[in-house]
Amino acid sequence: MKLKDVCIKGTSNIRQKDVNDSGRYPVYGAAGPVGFMNSFQYDEPYVGVVKDGAGIGRATYLPSNSSIIGTMQALIPKKNVLPKYLYYAVSSMHLEKYYSGATIPHIYFKNYKHERFVLVSKKEQEQIIWRFSLLEKMISNKQQQLLKLDELIKARFVEMFGDPVLNSKKYPEKALANYINFITSGSRGWSKYLTPKGKAWFLTIKNVKNSHIAINNIQSVEPPDSKEAQRTKVKEGDLLISITADLGRTGVVSSDIASHGTYINQHLTCIRLDTEFINPVYASYFLESVAGKRQFNSKNQNGVKAGLNFDAIKSLKIIIPPIKKQNSFVSFVRQVDKSKFENIVYLNKTLSSKILSQIGDVIRD
């Protein structure tokens, strides 16, 4: 079946400022609930698709008696499909490939309404929904374990280095500029070099999170042979910092990422530190702490539209414990990361294959 045969599109002109905290019915945006209103658009469950901006193409299953803001598209199921089955089908389609627009990407229902998928009987749909609900519960449990491992690292950081805001262990505190050997940002104009079969990787803010760099949903690029392109190529141990959206998010480039040949866009700044004094992983966790985030926010001079220049980044203050102690903390992080990696592998492979082997990959045929 084609997508247009099982649903109709719904639109919205609700703006963020139209919602509040006192209404009866929830209103949803790209990141989830954004507020409430005293009326609602849809009285039955439906699928919300991000049609503008960050997260474009991502599908969300939304409840009855709710609404969406204008950056979302509603897919309202017809009688031949169950809402949750429609959600699973749409989630498998990777609708982001239909985007257009350089500054603010967007997608239209008219472009992806011909996407095909397998429509089984209502009874089979119910069985598939039930099996995938089991998968979602197991995934949720694993994600909770990952959160606890993140909390363990943060607790270990405070145990070893004290409260980073108060500098309770009285370590030297100096500007980051004292330890920067190299600093650069990505450049604009990469979009024309992005390709599904590119020879190199291309990092954006979405790949950098919680002192790590994730390679899921990573883009590929065919880099031009230019000095500017080489300037934006990262190396192992480089510290990446987001300087626009999600200001101050950090990650350290690993050997496998660097060996693939990896470049960054203009929303990331790359710092190469003097590792005789600072371990970049330690620096990343410090900058992700409350002490680091406060500095990022205080140095943001652009209000709602976040942005930091090189001088602002260089002026960031960082606590400098003995390098041996930093390295000891990083060894602990590596051990915890190993446990996290095992959980992620289980999430991505074991759980999915367990469910799909029982029902067959009917949604994507």
Stockholm file with secondary structure:
# STOCKHOLM 1.0

chainA/1-365         MKLKDVCIKGTSNIRQKDVNDSGRYPVYGAAGPVGFMNSFQYDEPYVGVVKDGAGIGRATYLPSNSSIIGTMQALIPKKNVLPKYLYYAVSSMHLEKYYSGATIPHIYFKNYKHERFVLVSKKEQEQIIWRFSLLEKMISNKQQQLLKLDELIKARFVEMFGDPVLNSKKYPEKALANYINFITSGSRGWSKYLTPKGKAWFLTIKNVKNSHIAINNIQSVEPPDSKEAQRTKVKEGDLLISITADLGRTGVVSSDIASHGTYINQHLTCIRLDTEFINPVYASYFLESVAGKRQFNSKNQNGVKAGLNFDAIKSLKIIIPPIKKQNSFVSFVRQVDKSKFENIVYLNKTLSSKILSQIGDVIRD
#=GR chainA/1-365 SS CBGGGTEEEECCCCCGGGCBSSCSEEEEETTEEEEEESSCSBSSCEEEEECBSTTTTCEEEECSSBEECTTEEEEEECTTSCHHHHHHHHHTTCGGGGCBCSSSCBCCHHHHTTCBCCCCCHHHHHHHHHHHHHHHHHHHHHHHHHHHHHHHHHHHHHHHHCCTTTTTTCCCEEEGGGGEEEEEECCSCGGGGBCTTCSEEEECGGGEETBEECCTTCEEECCCSSHHHHHTBCCTTCEEEECSTTTTCEEECCHHHHHTCEEECTTEEEEEECTTTCCHHHHHHHHHSHHHHHHHHHHCCSTTSCCCCHHHHHTCEEECCCHHHHHHHHHHHHHHHHHHHHHHHIIIIIIHHHHHHHHCSTTTC
#=GC SS_cons         CBGGGTEEEECCCCCGGGCBSSCSEEEEETTEEEEEESSCSBSSCEEEEECBSTTTTCEEEECSSBEECTTEEEEEECTTSCHHHHHHHHHTTCGGGGCBCSSSCBCCHHHHTTCBCCCCCHHHHHHHHHHHHHHHHHHHHHHHHHHHHHHHHHHHHHHHHCCTTTTTTCCCEEEGGGGEEEEEECCSCGGGGBCTTCSEEEECGGGEETBEECCTTCEEECCCSSHHHHHTBCCTTCEEEECSTTTTCEEECCHHHHHTCEEECTTEEEEEECTTTCCHHHHHHHHHSHHHHHHHHHHCCSTTSCCCCHHHHHTCEEECCCHHHHHHHHHHHHHHHHHHHHHHHIIIIIIHHHHHHHHCSTTTC
//
